[in-house]
Amino acid sequence: MARIGYARVSTIDQDLQVQLDRLRSEGCEIIRSEKVSGASREGRTELETIIEFLREGDELIVTRLDRLGRDTRDVLNIVHDCQQRNAFVTILDPHVSTRGEMGQVILTVLGMVAQMERRFIKERQREGITRAKAAGVYKGGKSRFDHDWIRKLHIKGARPSAIAKIVGCSRMQVYRVLRVLG
C-alpha cells in the first residue's frame, strides 16, 4: 500500500513547492507533479501515469480538490478510476477521503463547488478584459515563447517538430504562430 502524491499548478510560472512539501510531510513515498491546466484531464500525463499504476490499497493524495481537477465530471471520473483499482483518493484540505462512506458524497459536492468557482473566475476575467479594452489598456496575454524565434527557425528551414523541441512548446503551437505570422 503506497501513498502517492500528486501536485499540479496551471501555469509554468507558478510554484509547486508548497504542495510538494505538504505531500512529503504526509508521508507520500512517490510524488508526481505537472504544470498544466486542471480544466480537463486532457494532457495531464503525470496524473494518468499515477492512475495507471495504482494497486489495491494504494492512496492518491492531493493537497486540495482543485489540484485534482476543476470539472466535477473529471474529478468523479478520476475517483471512479481509482476505485476501480481498489485504491483510495484523499484530499488534505479539507480532509476528505474515499475510504469513508461519506467521502464520495463530499467529493461530489466539493467538485461541483470547484467547477462553479472556475466559471466565476472566467466570468471575472472576461469582465476585466472588457473594462480594460474599453479603457484602451488591454494588450492581450503575455506570449509564452518567442514568436520571432519561431519565424526565424522556420525561415532557416527547420520543421515544426524541430522548432517545437528547440523553443519548448508543442508542434500545434508552432503551427498556430506560423499561421498568425503569415
LODREN-555330 format. One record per atom (N, C-alpha, C, CB): residue in three letters; atom name; x, y, z. Coordinates in steps of 0.02 Angstrom, whole numbers, plus 50000, padded with zeros to 5 digits. Glycine has a CB too. Layout:
REM LODREN-555330
PT   residu   atome       x       y       z
PT      ala      CA       X       Y       Z
...
REM end
This chain:
REM LODREN-555330
PT   residu   atome       x       y       z
PT      met       N   50042   49941   50000
PT      met      CA   50000   50000   50000
PT      met       C   50044   50062   50000
PT      met      CB   49953   50000   50061
PT      ala       N   50044   50097   49944
PT      ala      CA   50085   50157   49936
PT      ala       C   50042   50220   49943
PT      ala      CB   50121   50156   49868
PT      arg       N   50074   50272   49969
PT      arg      CA   50043   50338   49971
PT      arg       C   50075   50379   49915
PT      arg      CB   50051   50373   50042
PT      ile       N   50036   50396   49865
PT      ile      CA   50062   50429   49806
PT      ile       C   50034   50500   49802
PT      ile      CB   50045   50389   49741
PT      gly       N   50078   50549   49800
PT      gly      CA   50057   50618   49798
PT      gly       C   50054   50644   49726
PT      gly      CB   50103   50662   49838
PT      tyr       N   50007   50689   49715
PT      tyr      CA   50001   50722   49650
PT      tyr       C   49995   50797   49662
PT      tyr      CB   49939   50695   49610
PT      ala       N   50039   50835   49631
PT      ala      CA   50039   50908   49636
PT      ala       C   50031   50936   49566
PT      ala      CB   50104   50935   49670
PT      arg       N   49992   50992   49561
PT      arg      CA   49980   51023   49496
PT      arg       C   49971   51098   49504
PT      arg      CB   49919   50991   49462
PT      val       N   50001   51135   49459
PT      val      CA   49986   51206   49452
PT      val       C   49968   51217   49378
PT      val      CB   50048   51251   49474
PT      ser       N   49934   51272   49365
PT      ser      CA   49907   51283   49298
PT      ser       C   49957   51313   49249
PT      ser      CB   49849   51328   49301
PT      thr       N   50003   51353   49273
PT      thr      CA   50048   51387   49227
PT      thr       C   50121   51375   49245
PT      thr      CB   50034   51461   49224
PT      ile       N   50164   51384   49197
PT      ile      CA   50236   51371   49205
PT      ile       C   50267   51415   49259
PT      ile      CB   50272   51382   49139
PT      asp       N   50242   51477   49266
PT      asp      CA   50273   51523   49315
PT      asp       C   50247   51513   49386
PT      asp      CB   50262   51593   49293
PT      gln       N   50199   51468   49397
PT      gln      CA   50176   51454   49465
PT      gln       C   50223   51403   49498
PT      gln      CB   50103   51428   49464
PT      asp       N   50224   51404   49565
PT      asp      CA   50271   51363   49603
PT      asp       C   50235   51303   49634
PT      asp      CB   50305   51404   49657
PT      leu       N   50264   51245   49627
PT      leu      CA   50238   51182   49655
PT      leu       C   50263   51168   49726
PT      leu      CB   50256   51125   49610
PT      gln       N   50312   51206   49750
PT      gln      CA   50349   51188   49811
PT      gln       C   50304   51178   49872
PT      gln      CB   50400   51240   49825
PT      val       N   50255   51221   49883
PT      val      CA   50212   51215   49942
PT      val       C   50175   51148   49941
PT      val      CB   50161   51273   49945
PT      gln       N   50149   51130   49882
PT      gln      CA   50114   51066   49876
PT      gln       C   50162   51007   49887
PT      gln      CB   50081   51060   49807
PT      leu       N   50220   51011   49857
PT      leu      CA   50269   50956   49863
PT      leu       C   50290   50947   49936
PT      leu      CB   50331   50970   49820
PT      asp       N   50303   51002   49971
PT      asp      CA   50321   50998   50042
PT      asp       C   50266   50966   50083
PT      asp      CB   50338   51067   50070
PT      arg       N   50204   50986   50070
PT      arg      CA   50148   50959   50108
PT      arg       C   50139   50884   50095
PT      arg      CB   50083   50996   50090
PT      leu       N   50145   50864   50033
PT      leu      CA   50138   50793   50015
PT      leu       C   50194   50751   50048
PT      leu      CB   50139   50784   49939
PT      arg       N   50255   50778   50048
PT      arg      CA   50310   50743   50082
PT      arg       C   50295   50736   50157
PT      arg      CB   50377   50780   50072
PT      ser       N   50270   50790   50187
PT      ser      CA   50256   50788   50259
PT      ser       C   50199   50739   50276
PT      ser      CB   50238   50858   50284
PT      glu       N   50158   50723   50227
PT      glu      CA   50104   50675   50237
PT      glu       C   50126   50603   50224
PT      glu      CB   50045   50692   50190
PT      gly       N   50190   50594   50209
PT      gly      CA   50218   50527   50201
PT      gly       C   50211   50497   50132
PT      gly      CB   50186   50483   50249
PT      cys       N   50203   50538   50081
PT      cys      CA   50199   50511   50013
PT      cys       C   50267   50485   49991
PT      cys      CB   50173   50566   49963
PT      glu       N   50269   50421   49972
PT      glu      CA   50331   50390   49950
PT      glu       C   50347   50411   49879
PT      glu      CB   50326   50314   49955
PT      ile       N   50295   50420   49839
PT      ile      CA   50303   50440   49769
PT      ile       C   50263   50505   49760
PT      ile      CB   50278   50383   49719
PT      ile       N   50293   50553   49726
PT      ile      CA   50257   50615   49711
PT      ile       C   50269   50631   49638
PT      ile      CB   50281   50674   49757
PT      arg       N   50214   50640   49602
PT      arg      CA   50217   50661   49532
PT      arg       C   50187   50730   49527
PT      arg      CB   50179   50609   49485
PT      ser       N   50214   50772   49484
PT      ser      CA   50188   50840   49478
PT      ser       C   50189   50862   49405
PT      ser      CB   50229   50889   49520
PT      glu       N   50147   50911   49390
PT      glu      CA   50147   50939   49323
PT      glu       C   50120   51010   49324
PT      glu      CB   50105   50895   49276
PT      lys       N   50137   51045   49270
PT      lys      CA   50114   51114   49262
PT      lys       C   50069   51115   49201
PT      lys      CB   50175   51165   49254
PT      val       N   50004   51106   49215
PT      val      CA   49954   51102   49161
PT      val       C   49886   51120   49191
PT      val      CB   49953   51030   49130
PT      ser       N   49842   51145   49150
PT      ser      CA   49776   51166   49173
PT      ser       C   49737   51107   49202
PT      ser      CB   49737   51198   49116
PT      gly       N   49697   51122   49252
PT      gly      CA   49654   51071   49282
PT      gly       C   49583   51073   49254
PT      gly      CB   49651   51079   49357
PT      ala       N   49573   51112   49201
PT      ala      CA   49507   51120   49172
PT      ala       C   49481   51054   49143
PT      ala      CB   49508   51173   49117
PT      ser       N   49527   51011   49121
PT      ser      CA   49506   50945   49097
PT      ser       C   49564   50896   49111
PT      ser      CB   49488   50946   49021
PT      arg       N   49551   50833   49098
PT      arg      CA   49601   50781   49109
PT      arg       C   49651   50777   49051
PT      arg      CB   49568   50714   49118
PT      glu       N   49633   50807   48996
PT      glu      CA   49674   50804   48936
PT      glu       C   49743   50834   48948
PT      glu      CB   49639   50840   48878
PT      gly       N   49794   50798   48928
PT      gly      CA   49862   50822   48933
PT      gly       C   49894   50815   49002
PT      gly      CB   49864   50893   48914
PT      arg       N   49860   50783   49048
PT      arg      CA   49886   50775   49116
PT      arg       C   49918   50706   49123
PT      arg      CB   49830   50785   49170
PT      thr       N   49976   50700   49092
PT      thr      CA   50009   50635   49086
PT      thr       C   50032   50607   49153
PT      thr      CB   50067   50640   49039
PT      glu       N   50054   50651   49199
PT      glu      CA   50077   50627   49264
PT      glu       C   50019   50596   49303
PT      glu      CB   50109   50684   49305
PT      leu       N   49961   50628   49302
PT      leu      CA   49902   50601   49336
PT      leu       C   49883   50534   49305
PT      leu      CB   49843   50650   49333
PT      glu       N   49883   50530   49239
PT      glu      CA   49866   50468   49206
PT      glu       C   49915   50412   49224
PT      glu      CB   49864   50477   49130
PT      thr       N   49978   50429   49230
PT      thr      CA   50029   50380   49249
PT      thr       C   50015   50353   49319
PT      thr      CB   50100   50411   49246
PT      ile       N   49999   50399   49365
PT      ile      CA   49983   50377   49433
PT      ile       C   49924   50329   49432
PT      ile      CB   49967   50438   49478
PT      ile       N   49870   50348   49400
PT      ile      CA   49810   50307   49399
PT      ile       C   49824   50239   49367
PT      ile      CB   49752   50342   49362
PT      glu       N   49863   50239   49314
PT      glu      CA   49879   50177   49279
PT      glu       C   49916   50128   49324
PT      glu      CB   49921   50193   49217
PT      phe       N   49958   50154   49369
PT      phe      CA   50000   50109   49409
PT      phe       C   49974   50099   49480
PT      phe      CB   50069   50136   49412
PT      leu       N   49914   50126   49497
PT      leu      CA   49886   50114   49563
PT      leu       C   49872   50040   49573
PT      leu      CB   49821   50155   49572
PT      arg       N   49888   50017   49634
PT      arg      CA   49873   49948   49653
PT      arg       C   49822   49948   49709
PT      arg      CB   49937   49910   49674
PT      glu       N   49795   49890   49723
PT      glu      CA   49746   49884   49777
PT      glu       C   49774   49910   49842
PT      glu      CB   49723   49810   49784
PT      gly       N   49737   49954   49874
PT      gly      CA   49756   49981   49938
PT      gly       C   49798   50045   49934
PT      gly      CB   49793   49931   49976
PT      asp       N   49822   50063   49874
PT      asp      CA   49860   50125   49866
PT      asp       C   49815   50185   49878
PT      asp      CB   49892   50129   49795
PT      glu       N   49848   50241   49892
PT      glu      CA   49810   50302   49907
PT      glu       C   49839   50360   49866
PT      glu      CB   49813   50318   49983
PT      leu       N   49797   50391   49825
PT      leu      CA   49815   50451   49787
PT      leu       C   49799   50511   49832
PT      leu      CB   49778   50455   49718
PT      ile       N   49850   50553   49845
PT      ile      CA   49841   50609   49891
PT      ile       C   49855   50675   49854
PT      ile      CB   49888   50602   49953
PT      val       N   49808   50722   49862
PT      val      CA   49817   50790   49835
PT      val       C   49805   50840   49892
PT      val      CB   49770   50804   49775
PT      thr       N   49836   50898   49887
PT      thr      CA   49829   50948   49941
PT      thr       C   49759   50978   49942
PT      thr      CB   49881   51003   49933
PT      arg       N   49731   50993   49883
PT      arg      CA   49664   51022   49878
PT      arg       C   49628   50991   49819
PT      arg      CB   49666   51100   49871
PT      leu       N   49563   50990   49821
PT      leu      CA   49524   50960   49767
PT      leu       C   49537   50991   49700
PT      leu      CB   49450   50964   49783
PT      asp       N   49546   51057   49698
PT      asp      CA   49557   51090   49633
PT      asp       C   49623   51070   49601
PT      asp      CB   49555   51166   49642
PT      arg       N   49669   51040   49639
PT      arg      CA   49730   51014   49610
PT      arg       C   49715   50950   49570
PT      arg      CB   49783   50999   49664
PT      leu       N   49663   50914   49590
PT      leu      CA   49642   50854   49555
PT      leu       C   49604   50872   49491
PT      leu      CB   49598   50810   49601
PT      gly       N   49563   50925   49494
PT      gly      CA   49526   50947   49436
PT      gly       C   49476   51001   49453
PT      gly      CB   49491   50889   49404
PT      arg       N   49455   51037   49403
PT      arg      CA   49407   51091   49412
PT      arg       C   49340   51076   49379
PT      arg      CB   49434   51156   49385
PT      asp       N   49334   51016   49351
PT      asp      CA   49272   50995   49320
PT      asp       C   49244   50937   49360
PT      asp      CB   49283   50976   49245
PT      thr       N   49182   50943   49382
PT      thr      CA   49152   50892   49425
PT      thr       C   49155   50822   49394
PT      thr      CB   49079   50909   49441
PT      arg       N   49138   50818   49330
PT      arg      CA   49139   50753   49296
PT      arg       C   49209   50724   49295
PT      arg      CB   49112   50760   49224
PT      asp       N   49260   50765   49281
PT      asp      CA   49329   50740   49281
PT      asp       C   49349   50715   49350
PT      asp      CB   49377   50796   49257
PT      val       N   49334   50754   49401
PT      val      CA   49351   50733   49470
PT      val       C   49318   50666   49486
PT      val      CB   49331   50787   49521
PT      leu       N   49254   50661   49472
PT      leu      CA   49218   50598   49486
PT      leu       C   49245   50540   49445
PT      leu      CB   49143   50607   49473
PT      asn       N   49265   50553   49383
PT      asn      CA   49294   50500   49342
PT      asn       C   49362   50478   49369
PT      asn      CB   49302   50524   49269
PT      ile       N   49402   50526   49393
PT      ile      CA   49466   50510   49423
PT      ile       C   49456   50466   49485
PT      ile      CB   49506   50574   49442
PT      val       N   49409   50487   49528
PT      val      CA   49394   50448   49588
PT      val       C   49369   50378   49568
PT      val      CB   49340   50484   49632
PT      his       N   49326   50375   49518
PT      his      CA   49300   50311   49495
PT      his       C   49356   50266   49469
PT      his      CB   49247   50322   49440
PT      asp       N   49402   50294   49429
PT      asp      CA   49458   50255   49403
PT      asp       C   49501   50228   49460
PT      asp      CB   49501   50298   49356
PT      cys       N   49511   50268   49511
PT      cys      CA   49550   50244   49569
PT      cys       C   49512   50189   49606
PT      cys      CB   49564   50303   49618
PT      gln       N   49448   50197   49614
PT      gln      CA   49408   50146   49648
PT      gln       C   49406   50081   49609
PT      gln      CB   49337   50172   49660
PT      gln       N   49407   50086   49542
PT      gln      CA   49408   50026   49500
PT      gln       C   49471   49985   49513
PT      gln      CB   49404   50045   49426
PT      arg       N   49523   50018   49536
PT      arg      CA   49587   49985   49552
PT      arg       C   49592   49969   49627
PT      arg      CB   49646   50028   49530
PT      asn       N   49535   49978   49662
PT      asn      CA   49533   49966   49735
PT      asn       C   49582   50010   49772
PT      asn      CB   49546   49893   49751
PT      ala       N   49590   50072   49747
PT      ala      CA   49633   50121   49778
PT      ala       C   49589   50178   49805
PT      ala      CB   49687   50149   49728
PT      phe       N   49618   50220   49846
PT      phe      CA   49581   50274   49879
PT      phe       C   49607   50342   49856
PT      phe      CB   49586   50268   49955
PT      val       N   49565   50393   49863
PT      val      CA   49585   50462   49850
PT      val       C   49576   50501   49915
PT      val      CB   49543   50494   49791
PT      thr       N   49627   50539   49933
PT      thr      CA   49624   50581   49993
PT      thr       C   49641   50653   49974
PT      thr      CB   49671   50555   50048
PT      ile       N   49597   50698   49994
PT      ile      CA   49608   50770   49987
PT      ile       C   49629   50795   50056
PT      ile      CB   49543   50808   49959
PT      leu       N   49683   50833   50061
PT      leu      CA   49708   50855   50126
PT      leu       C   49671   50916   50154
PT      leu      CB   49780   50870   50121
PT      asp       N   49650   50961   50110
PT      asp      CA   49618   51023   50134
PT      asp       C   49556   51039   50094
PT      asp      CB   49668   51081   50132
PT      pro       N   49496   51029   50120
PT      pro      CA   49481   50998   50185
PT      pro       C   49490   50923   50181
PT      pro      CB   49409   51016   50206
PT      his       N   49505   50892   50238
PT      his      CA   49520   50821   50238
PT      his       C   49458   50779   50220
PT      his      CB   49547   50800   50308
PT      val       N   49462   50748   50161
PT      val      CA   49409   50704   50137
PT      val       C   49443   50644   50105
PT      val      CB   49361   50741   50086
PT      ser       N   49416   50585   50117
PT      ser      CA   49444   50525   50088
PT      ser       C   49389   50480   50064
PT      ser      CB   49488   50489   50138
PT      thr       N   49402   50443   50011
PT      thr      CA   49353   50395   49986
PT      thr       C   49354   50331   50027
PT      thr      CB   49366   50379   49912
PT      arg       N   49396   50328   50079
PT      arg      CA   49395   50270   50124
PT      arg       C   49330   50267   50163
PT      arg      CB   49455   50273   50174
PT      gly       N   49303   50324   50181
PT      gly      CA   49241   50327   50219
PT      gly       C   49180   50328   50174
PT      gly      CB   49240   50388   50264
PT      glu       N   49123   50311   50202
PT      glu      CA   49061   50308   50163
PT      glu       C   49041   50376   50136
PT      glu      CB   49005   50279   50205
PT      met       N   49051   50429   50174
PT      met      CA   49030   50495   50153
PT      met       C   49080   50528   50106
PT      met      CB   49019   50539   50214
PT      gly       N   49139   50500   50099
PT      gly      CA   49190   50530   50058
PT      gly       C   49168   50544   49987
PT      gly      CB   49250   50486   50056
PT      gln       N   49134   50497   49955
PT      gln      CA   49111   50505   49886
PT      gln       C   49061   50563   49881
PT      gln      CB   49079   50440   49860
PT      val       N   49015   50567   49928
PT      val      CA   48965   50621   49927
PT      val       C   48998   50689   49936
PT      val      CB   48913   50609   49983
PT      ile       N   49044   50693   49984
PT      ile      CA   49078   50756   49997
PT      ile       C   49120   50777   49937
PT      ile      CB   49122   50751   50060
PT      leu       N   49155   50729   49906
PT      leu      CA   49195   50745   49847
PT      leu       C   49151   50769   49789
PT      leu      CB   49234   50684   49825
PT      thr       N   49092   50741   49782
PT      thr      CA   49046   50763   49730
PT      thr       C   49026   50836   49741
PT      thr      CB   48983   50719   49728
PT      val       N   49008   50853   49802
PT      val      CA   48989   50921   49818
PT      val       C   49048   50969   49808
PT      val      CB   48962   50926   49890
PT      leu       N   49107   50949   49833
PT      leu      CA   49166   50992   49826
PT      leu       C   49185   51000   49752
PT      leu      CB   49225   50963   49865
PT      gly       N   49177   50948   49713
PT      gly      CA   49190   50952   49641
PT      gly       C   49144   51001   49607
PT      gly      CB   49183   50883   49609
PT      met       N   49081   51001   49627
PT      met      CA   49034   51049   49598
PT      met       C   49053   51121   49617
PT      met      CB   48962   51034   49622
PT      val       N   49076   51130   49678
PT      val      CA   49098   51197   49701
PT      val       C   49159   51219   49661
PT      val      CB   49113   51197   49776
PT      ala       N   49206   51174   49650
PT      ala      CA   49267   51190   49612
PT      ala       C   49249   51210   49541
PT      ala      CB   49316   51131   49611
PT      gln       N   49202   51175   49510
PT      gln      CA   49181   51191   49442
PT      gln       C   49147   51259   49440
PT      gln      CB   49134   51137   49415
PT      met       N   49105   51273   49490
PT      met      CA   49071   51337   49493
PT      met       C   49122   51393   49502
PT      met      CB   49019   51337   49551
PT      glu       N   49172   51382   49545
PT      glu      CA   49225   51431   49556
PT      glu       C   49262   51446   49491
PT      glu      CB   49274   51406   49610
PT      arg       N   49275   51395   49452
PT      arg      CA   49309   51404   49388
PT      arg       C   49267   51448   49342
PT      arg      CB   49323   51336   49354
PT      arg       N   49202   51437   49340
PT      arg      CA   49158   51479   49299
PT      arg       C   49159   51552   49323
PT      arg      CB   49086   51453   49302
PT      phe       N   49159   51562   49389
PT      phe      CA   49162   51631   49416
PT      phe       C   49227   51665   49396
PT      phe      CB   49154   51630   49493
PT      ile       N   49282   51628   49401
PT      ile      CA   49348   51656   49383
PT      ile       C   49348   51678   49310
PT      ile      CB   49404   51604   49396
PT      lys       N   49323   51635   49265
PT      lys      CA   49321   51651   49194
PT      lys       C   49276   51712   49181
PT      lys      CB   49297   51591   49153
PT      glu       N   49220   51715   49216
PT      glu      CA   49174   51772   49208
PT      glu       C   49207   51837   49230
PT      glu      CB   49109   51760   49247
PT      arg       N   49241   51836   49288
PT      arg      CA   49276   51896   49312
PT      arg       C   49332   51916   49265
PT      arg      CB   49304   51884   49383
PT      gln       N   49366   51867   49237
PT      gln      CA   49419   51880   49190
PT      gln       C   49392   51914   49127
PT      gln      CB   49456   51816   49171
PT      arg       N   49336   51888   49100
PT      arg      CA   49305   51918   49041
PT      arg       C   49283   51990   49055
PT      arg      CB   49245   51877   49018
PT      glu       N   49253   52001   49114
PT      glu      CA   49232   52069   49133
PT      glu       C   49292   52116   49137
PT      glu      CB   49195   52068   49200
PT      gly       N   49347   52093   49166
PT      gly      CA   49407   52134   49172
PT      gly       C   49436   52151   49105
PT      gly      CB   49459   52098   49214
PT      ile       N   49437   52103   49059
PT      ile      CA   49463   52114   48992
PT      ile       C   49419   52165   48955
PT      ile      CB   49467   52048   48953
PT      thr       N   49353   52158   48963
PT      thr      CA   49307   52205   48930
PT      thr       C   49319   52276   48955
PT      thr      CB   49234   52184   48943
PT      arg       N   49327   52284   49022
PT      arg      CA   49340   52351   49050
PT      arg       C   49407   52378   49026
PT      arg      CB   49339   52348   49127
PT      ala       N   49458   52335   49023
PT      ala      CA   49524   52356   49001
PT      ala       C   49523   52377   48928
PT      ala      CB   49576   52300   49012
PT      lys       N   49486   52340   48887
PT      lys      CA   49480   52358   48816
PT      lys       C   49446   52426   48809
PT      lys      CB   49441   52304   48777
PT      ala       N   49392   52435   48848
PT      ala      CA   49355   52499   48845
PT      ala       C   49399   52557   48866
PT      ala      CB   49292   52495   48890
PT      ala       N   49444   52545   48913
PT      ala      CA   49490   52597   48937
PT      ala       C   49551   52604   48892
PT      ala      CB   49512   52582   49009
PT      gly       N   49557   52560   48842
PT      gly      CA   49613   52564   48796
PT      gly       C   49679   52539   48824
PT      gly      CB   49622   52633   48773
PT      val       N   49677   52499   48877
PT      val      CA   49739   52475   48908
PT      val       C   49750   52400   48899
PT      val      CB   49738   52491   48982
PT      tyr       N   49705   52366   48865
PT      tyr      CA   49712   52294   48855
PT      tyr       C   49762   52280   48800
PT      tyr      CB   49644   52261   48838
PT      lys       N   49811   52240   48815
PT      lys      CA   49863   52224   48766
PT      lys       C   49865   52149   48750
PT      lys      CB   49931   52247   48792
PT      gly       N   49819   52111   48779
PT      gly      CA   49818   52039   48768
PT      gly       C   49863   52004   48818
PT      gly      CB   49840   52022   48697
PT      gly       N   49861   51938   48817
PT      gly      CA   49902   51898   48863
PT      gly       C   49975   51899   48844
PT      gly      CB   49877   51827   48866
PT      lys       N   50018   51882   48892
PT      lys      CA   50090   51877   48879
PT      lys       C   50104   51818   48834
PT      lys      CB   50130   51871   48945
PT      ser       N   50149   51827   48787
PT      ser      CA   50170   51773   48745
PT      ser       C   50214   51726   48787
PT      ser      CB   50209   51799   48682
PT      arg       N   50202   51661   48781
PT      arg      CA   50239   51613   48822
PT      arg       C   50306   51594   48791
PT      arg      CB   50198   51550   48831
PT      phe       N   50314   51610   48727
PT      phe      CA   50377   51595   48694
PT      phe       C   50387   51646   48638
PT      phe      CB   50378   51522   48666
PT      asp       N   50447   51648   48613
PT      asp      CA   50468   51699   48565
PT      asp       C   50444   51683   48494
PT      asp      CB   50545   51706   48566
PT      his       N   50393   51719   48472
PT      his      CA   50365   51708   48406
PT      his       C   50416   51724   48351
PT      his      CB   50302   51750   48396
PT      asp       N   50456   51775   48362
PT      asp      CA   50507   51794   48312
PT      asp       C   50558   51738   48303
PT      asp      CB   50542   51859   48334
PT      trp       N   50576   51705   48358
PT      trp      CA   50623   51649   48355
PT      trp       C   50594   51593   48313
PT      trp      CB   50640   51624   48426
PT      ile       N   50529   51578   48323
PT      ile      CA   50495   51526   48284
PT      ile       C   50497   51544   48210
PT      ile      CB   50421   51517   48308
PT      arg       N   50482   51607   48194
PT      arg      CA   50483   51629   48125
PT      arg       C   50552   51621   48094
PT      arg      CB   50460   51703   48120
PT      lys       N   50604   51641   48131
PT      lys      CA   50673   51636   48105
PT      lys       C   50692   51563   48093
PT      lys      CB   50722   51669   48154
PT      leu       N   50675   51520   48139
PT      leu      CA   50691   51449   48131
PT      leu       C   50655   51421   48070
PT      leu      CB   50671   51409   48194
PT      his       N   50593   51442   48060
PT      his      CA   50553   51419   48003
PT      his       C   50584   51443   47937
PT      his      CB   50481   51444   48008
PT      ile       N   50605   51506   47936
PT      ile      CA   50637   51533   47876
PT      ile       C   50702   51496   47860
PT      ile      CB   50652   51609   47885
PT      lys       N   50738   51474   47912
PT      lys      CA   50800   51437   47902
PT      lys       C   50788   51365   47879
PT      lys      CB   50842   51436   47966
PT      gly       N   50722   51345   47877
PT      gly      CA   50705   51279   47852
PT      gly       C   50692   51227   47905
PT      gly      CB   50759   51255   47809
PT      ala       N   50690   51246   47968
PT      ala      CA   50676   51197   48021
PT      ala       C   50603   51175   48016
PT      ala      CB   50689   51228   48092
PT      arg       N   50591   51111   48026
PT      arg      CA   50524   51082   48025
PT      arg       C   50488   51100   48090
PT      arg      CB   50527   51005   48015
PT      pro       N   50421   51102   48089
PT      pro      CA   50384   51119   48150
PT      pro       C   50400   51076   48211
PT      pro      CB   50311   51113   48136
PT      ser       N   50411   51011   48201
PT      ser      CA   50429   50967   48258
PT      ser       C   50495   50988   48290
PT      ser      CB   50432   50894   48235
PT      ala       N   50543   51004   48247
PT      ala      CA   50609   51025   48272
PT      ala       C   50604   51093   48307
PT      ala      CB   50661   51029   48213
PT      ile       N   50565   51138   48278
PT      ile      CA   50555   51204   48308
PT      ile       C   50524   51196   48377
PT      ile      CB   50510   51249   48263
PT      ala       N   50474   51153   48383
PT      ala      CA   50440   51143   48447
PT      ala       C   50489   51118   48500
PT      ala      CB   50383   51092   48438
PT      lys       N   50534   51073   48482
PT      lys      CA   50583   51048   48530
PT      lys       C   50632   51103   48551
PT      lys      CB   50622   50989   48500
PT      ile       N   50654   51142   48502
PT      ile      CA   50702   51195   48517
PT      ile       C   50672   51249   48562
PT      ile      CB   50728   51227   48451
PT      val       N   50611   51270   48545
PT      val      CA   50578   51326   48581
PT      val       C   50547   51302   48647
PT      val      CB   50523   51357   48537
PT      gly       N   50528   51238   48649
PT      gly      CA   50497   51212   48710
PT      gly       C   50422   51220   48711
PT      gly      CB   50527   51245   48771
PT      cys       N   50390   51207   48655
PT      cys      CA   50318   51211   48651
PT      cys       C   50293   51153   48609
PT      cys      CB   50294   51280   48620
PT      ser       N   50228   51149   48599
PT      ser      CA   50200   51094   48559
PT      ser       C   50205   51111   48485
PT      ser      CB   50127   51080   48579
PT      arg       N   50201   51060   48444
PT      arg      CA   50203   51069   48372
PT      arg       C   50142   51110   48349
PT      arg      CB   50204   51001   48336
PT      met       N   50084   51098   48381
PT      met      CA   50024   51137   48363
PT      met       C   50034   51211   48377
PT      met      CB   49963   51110   48403
PT      gln       N   50068   51227   48431
PT      gln      CA   50081   51298   48446
PT      gln       C   50125   51329   48391
PT      gln      CB   50115   51305   48515
PT      val       N   50172   51291   48366
PT      val      CA   50215   51315   48311
PT      val       C   50172   51329   48251
PT      val      CB   50270   51263   48294
PT      tyr       N   50127   51283   48233
PT      tyr      CA   50083   51294   48176
PT      tyr       C   50040   51356   48186
PT      tyr      CB   50038   51232   48165
PT      arg       N   50014   51366   48246
PT      arg      CA   49972   51425   48260
PT      arg       C   50011   51489   48250
PT      arg      CB   49943   51422   48331
PT      val       N   50072   51491   48277
PT      val      CA   50114   51551   48271
PT      val       C   50129   51565   48197
PT      val      CB   50179   51543   48311
PT      leu       N   50147   51512   48160
PT      leu      CA   50163   51522   48089
PT      leu       C   50102   51545   48050
PT      leu      CB   50191   51456   48059
PT      arg       N   50043   51521   48068
PT      arg      CA   49982   51542   48034
PT      arg       C   49969   51616   48047
PT      arg      CB   49922   51500   48057
PT      val       N   49978   51638   48109
PT      val      CA   49967   51709   48127
PT      val       C   50019   51753   48094
PT      val      CB   49970   51718   48203
PT      leu       N   50081   51730   48091
PT      leu      CA   50134   51771   48061
PT      leu       C   50127   51773   47985
PT      leu      CB   50202   51743   48080
PT      gly       N   50090   51725   47957
PT      gly      CA   50077   51725   47886
PT      gly       C   50136   51707   47847
PT      gly      CB   50053   51790   47863
REM end
